[in-house]
Amino acid sequence: MFTLLKISWRNIWRNKKRSLVIITAITLGLVGGNFISSAYIGMMNQTMVETIEKQLSHIQIHHPDFIAEREIRHDIENAGAIVNDLRSHPKIKAVAARTKTDGMVASPYLSAGISIVGVVAQKEIETTGFDQQIIKGSYFKEAGRFPSTVIGQELAEKLQSDIGSRIVLTFQDAEREMVSASFRVEGIFRSAATEYEKRVLFVQAEDFNALIGKEDPTTEIAIRLHDKERTEAVTKELSETYPGLSVRSWKEMAPELEFLMDWTIMSLMWIIGIILLGVSFGILNTILMSVMERTRELGMLMSVGMKKSLVFGMVVLETVMLSLTGGLMGMVLSLGLVSYLNKQGMDLSVIGGEALRDFGFSPVIYPELHAGFYFQVTVMIVVFAILAAIYPARKAIKLQPAEAVRKE
């Protein structure tokens, strides 16, 4: 077997220029395909992190009726005790109790419909790291005459408001009466998604609850786990523990995220497959020309007793080795390029990438590829190489030794 490998490797380099051309084609094709794949996967992973860890959290608990009506009267009974129990759960990293409702925000220039979220600042930081998104002002650190609020950059621009500006929030209290109150803009946050910036506004729970007229009206409990992979198991466990409440994982709250990720990976594998299919025709042509040039040599080998199975195996090995040489070079270059861009990031805002935020994607992309992706591509290289080798190999074993040795 070693001798056959050695002979096959030497045969590849009989025509160095031809072999180098096809190796270069494989290398560049894989670098291009892997780069595109890493950019898409990086973009999708960032979106999932932004949505799950900075907005939704891994699991949320609600009163069953709150999901449909989003009214404060549908709060969670004994929420304080439930939150304390959850914080002692070994698989749960952090828990944040929120008071949410829909309402209106108004400035001297404009009014808009928004979702008002009352939070306990420190617990929200532990659960979502929300303070890291503040780009101007502070996150509920200042005391003033009016209660504070933190709003998105897009909403701030829409309301023509800045730090220190006064805005008026209008919403229903626990008795379904309309309440209006003035708030001071203390901080402005920036998200990867412009829609989130436009429709979500944060206030402190103690200020919000005083206006609502009900003690601790928690309408949402957000849960962050130590391990995201345990989301389904913990969701099932909590559903059994609290049968009267709605316990949903991020997959139930945002099913499109999982679908988009699976669809993206499947699509990228098809793209890589199409690239390799195109390159495989070049490989087939290269190996076929090599076989035709060695007709006399192959005829002599078979005439002195070399089995056709060995001739077939030699041609296949040549093809696989040629493909793997280009494939491995492509993988190494791809790994280096993706690793570099993953650290540096790709800022697409300079070429209009800021528009990506309208679709929920960050304009700064950090490409990434997991080890399994490289393994899958390597398997595909070998498969396509074997398929490309079948025709030339069959051509080789169909040669008649007596006729082949007489060919010049």
Secondary structure as the mmCIF struct_conf table of DSSP 4:
data_model
#
loop_
_struct_conf.conf_type_id
_struct_conf.id
_struct_conf.beg_label_comp_id
_struct_conf.beg_label_asym_id
_struct_conf.beg_label_seq_id
_struct_conf.end_label_comp_id
_struct_conf.end_label_asym_id
_struct_conf.end_label_seq_id
HELX_RH_AL_P HELX_RH_AL_P1 PHE A 2 ILE A 12
TURN_TY1_P TURN_TY1_P1 TRP A 13 ARG A 14
BEND BEND1 ASN A 15 ASN A 15
HELX_RH_AL_P HELX_RH_AL_P2 LYS A 16 MET A 48
HELX_RH_PI_P HELX_RH_PI_P1 VAL A 49 LEU A 56
BEND BEND2 HIS A 58 HIS A 58
STRN STRN1 ILE A 59 HIS A 62
TURN_TY1_P TURN_TY1_P2 PRO A 64 ASP A 65
HELX_RH_AL_P HELX_RH_AL_P3 PHE A 66 GLU A 69
TURN_TY1_P TURN_TY1_P3 ILE A 72 ARG A 73
BEND BEND3 HIS A 74 HIS A 74
HELX_LH_PP_P HELX_LH_PP_P1 ASP A 75 ILE A 76
TURN_TY1_P TURN_TY1_P4 GLU A 77 ASN A 78
HELX_RH_AL_P HELX_RH_AL_P4 ALA A 79 ARG A 87
TURN_TY1_P TURN_TY1_P5 SER A 88 SER A 88
TURN_TY1_P TURN_TY1_P6 PRO A 90 LYS A 91
STRN STRN2 ILE A 92 ALA A 106
BEND BEND4 PRO A 108 TYR A 109
STRN STRN3 SER A 111 VAL A 119
HELX_RH_AL_P HELX_RH_AL_P5 ALA A 121 THR A 128
HELX_RH_3T_P HELX_RH_3T_P1 PHE A 130 GLN A 133
STRN STRN4 ILE A 134 GLY A 137
BEND BEND5 TYR A 139 PHE A 140
BEND BEND6 ARG A 145 PHE A 146
STRN STRN5 SER A 148 GLY A 152
HELX_RH_AL_P HELX_RH_AL_P6 GLN A 153 LEU A 159
TURN_TY1_P TURN_TY1_P7 GLN A 160 GLN A 160
TURN_TY1_P TURN_TY1_P8 ILE A 163 GLY A 164
STRN STRN6 ARG A 166 GLN A 172
TURN_TY1_P TURN_TY1_P9 ALA A 174 GLU A 175
BEND BEND7 ARG A 176 ARG A 176
STRN STRN7 MET A 178 PHE A 189
BEND BEND8 ALA A 192 ALA A 192
HELX_RH_AL_P HELX_RH_AL_P7 THR A 194 ARG A 199
STRN STRN8 VAL A 200 GLN A 204
HELX_RH_AL_P HELX_RH_AL_P8 ALA A 205 ILE A 212
TURN_TY1_P TURN_TY1_P10 GLY A 213 GLY A 213
BEND BEND9 LYS A 214 ASP A 216
STRN STRN9 GLU A 220 LEU A 225
BEND BEND10 HIS A 226 HIS A 226
HELX_RH_3T_P HELX_RH_3T_P2 LYS A 228 ARG A 230
HELX_RH_AL_P HELX_RH_AL_P9 THR A 231 THR A 241
TURN_TY1_P TURN_TY1_P11 PRO A 243 GLY A 244
BEND BEND11 LEU A 245 LEU A 245
STRN STRN10 SER A 246 SER A 249
HELX_RH_AL_P HELX_RH_AL_P10 TRP A 250 MET A 253
HELX_RH_AL_P HELX_RH_AL_P11 PRO A 255 GLU A 293
TURN_TY1_P TURN_TY1_P12 ARG A 294 ARG A 294
HELX_RH_AL_P HELX_RH_AL_P12 THR A 295 SER A 303
TURN_TY1_P TURN_TY1_P13 VAL A 304 GLY A 305
HELX_RH_AL_P HELX_RH_AL_P13 LYS A 308 GLN A 344
STRN STRN11 MET A 346 ASP A 347
HELX_RH_3T_P HELX_RH_3T_P3 LEU A 348 ILE A 351
TURN_TY1_P TURN_TY1_P14 GLY A 352 GLY A 352
HELX_RH_3T_P HELX_RH_3T_P4 GLY A 353 PHE A 359
TURN_TY1_P TURN_TY1_P15 GLY A 360 GLY A 360
BEND BEND12 PRO A 363 PRO A 363
STRN STRN12 VAL A 364 ILE A 365
HELX_RH_AL_P HELX_RH_AL_P14 ALA A 371 ILE A 397
TURN_TY1_P TURN_TY1_P16 LYS A 398 LYS A 398
HELX_RH_AL_P HELX_RH_AL_P15 PRO A 401 ALA A 404
TURN_TY1_P TURN_TY1_P17 VAL A 405 ARG A 406
#
